[in-house]
Amino acid sequence: MHRLFYDTSCPLCRASIEHVIRRDTGHIFLYAGLDSPLVPPEYRNGDTVVLLEETPEGHRLWVRTRAIFRIYWLLGGAYRLIGWLSYLPGWLLDPVYRLIARHRY
């Protein structure tokens, strides 16, 4: 079971999570706010999404844009067409994410 942490006070974040919930037919995600003690402190500032992926080797942490694309990868099926972007470096993807995060309210 993978853990998905998000800013519960953000309307865009809540709508995005509802979008994922509707597509999570295999119930592979648990959802919680960024204030959860399982979230590393440096990511609790409320301007990001954090995915804690369970792997056979342990946990893998994904943040911001890479987390979003990794969620799609894990949903499988046609969503993997989007999900492969999770393998691109964060420095390439995150500028747009940060711009949206600044203006999401």
C-alpha positions as a Python dict, from the first residue, in 0.01 Angstrom:
ca = {
    (1, 'M'): (0, 0, 0),
    (2, 'H'): (144, 336, -106),
    (3, 'R'): (95, 652, 99),
    (4, 'L'): (-4, 976, -69),
    (5, 'F'): (34, 1297, 130),
    (6, 'Y'): (-112, 1630, 19),
    (7, 'D'): (-212, 1976, 138),
    (8, 'T'): (-562, 1919, 275),
    (9, 'S'): (-638, 2293, 288),
    (10, 'C'): (-574, 2345, -85),
    (11, 'P'): (-882, 2321, -314),
    (12, 'L'): (-669, 2223, -616),
    (13, 'C'): (-492, 1954, -413),
    (14, 'R'): (-820, 1811, -282),
    (15, 'A'): (-967, 1803, -634),
    (16, 'S'): (-653, 1629, -762),
    (17, 'I'): (-671, 1368, -488),
    (18, 'E'): (-1041, 1309, -561),
    (19, 'H'): (-938, 1252, -925),
    (20, 'V'): (-687, 988, -811),
    (21, 'I'): (-934, 825, -571),
    (22, 'R'): (-1186, 777, -853),
    (23, 'R'): (-919, 599, -1059),
    (24, 'D'): (-768, 401, -772),
    (25, 'T'): (-992, 101, -833),
    (26, 'G'): (-731, -134, -688),
    (27, 'H'): (-717, 70, -365),
    (28, 'I'): (-339, 87, -378),
    (29, 'F'): (-310, 426, -205),
    (30, 'L'): (-367, 551, 148),
    (31, 'Y'): (-431, 927, 170),
    (32, 'A'): (-325, 1169, 443),
    (33, 'G'): (-240, 1532, 500),
    (34, 'L'): (112, 1668, 493),
    (35, 'D'): (98, 1713, 870),
    (36, 'S'): (124, 1335, 913),
    (37, 'P'): (423, 1220, 1123),
    (38, 'L'): (517, 983, 837),
    (39, 'V'): (606, 1280, 613),
    (40, 'P'): (968, 1395, 637),
    (41, 'P'): (971, 1739, 809),
    (42, 'E'): (1121, 1918, 508),
    (43, 'Y'): (807, 1835, 306),
    (44, 'R'): (547, 1945, 562),
    (45, 'N'): (536, 2306, 438),
    (46, 'G'): (215, 2249, 243),
    (47, 'D'): (334, 2337, -107),
    (48, 'T'): (398, 1987, -236),
    (49, 'V'): (263, 1639, -282),
    (50, 'V'): (457, 1346, -140),
    (51, 'L'): (427, 983, -244),
    (52, 'L'): (578, 718, -20),
    (53, 'E'): (593, 414, -246),
    (54, 'E'): (622, 67, -100),
    (55, 'T'): (875, -142, -292),
    (56, 'P'): (1021, -487, -228),
    (57, 'E'): (1342, -310, -124),
    (58, 'G'): (1166, -75, 121),
    (59, 'H'): (1024, 273, 70),
    (60, 'R'): (1086, 518, -210),
    (61, 'L'): (1001, 886, -173),
    (62, 'W'): (864, 1090, -465),
    (63, 'V'): (784, 1462, -441),
    (64, 'R'): (619, 1732, -652),
    (65, 'T'): (590, 1661, -1024),
    (66, 'R'): (768, 1328, -1009),
    (67, 'A'): (520, 1213, -741),
    (68, 'I'): (226, 1309, -961),
    (69, 'F'): (361, 1119, -1259),
    (70, 'R'): (457, 822, -1040),
    (71, 'I'): (98, 804, -912),
    (72, 'Y'): (-17, 764, -1272),
    (73, 'W'): (249, 499, -1330),
    (74, 'L'): (124, 303, -1029),
    (75, 'L'): (-240, 333, -1139),
    (76, 'G'): (-135, 133, -1444),
    (77, 'G'): (-316, 77, -1771),
    (78, 'A'): (-330, 373, -2006),
    (79, 'Y'): (-211, 601, -1722),
    (80, 'R'): (138, 459, -1767),
    (81, 'L'): (163, 667, -2083),
    (82, 'I'): (175, 970, -1852),
    (83, 'G'): (352, 790, -1568),
    (84, 'W'): (677, 728, -1754),
    (85, 'L'): (748, 1101, -1704),
    (86, 'S'): (826, 1022, -1338),
    (87, 'Y'): (1165, 903, -1456),
    (88, 'L'): (1263, 1250, -1580),
    (89, 'P'): (1469, 1462, -1338),
    (90, 'G'): (1280, 1684, -1096),
    (91, 'W'): (1479, 1995, -1189),
    (92, 'L'): (1331, 1965, -1538),
    (93, 'L'): (971, 1917, -1426),
    (94, 'D'): (935, 2111, -1101),
    (95, 'P'): (946, 2475, -1223),
    (96, 'V'): (592, 2449, -1362),
    (97, 'Y'): (477, 2268, -1048),
    (98, 'R'): (620, 2542, -825),
    (99, 'L'): (451, 2812, -1033),
    (100, 'I'): (113, 2641, -996),
    (101, 'A'): (174, 2579, -625),
    (102, 'R'): (238, 2950, -567),
    (103, 'H'): (-95, 3047, -728),
    (104, 'R'): (-317, 2753, -634),
    (105, 'Y'): (-537, 2942, -387),
}
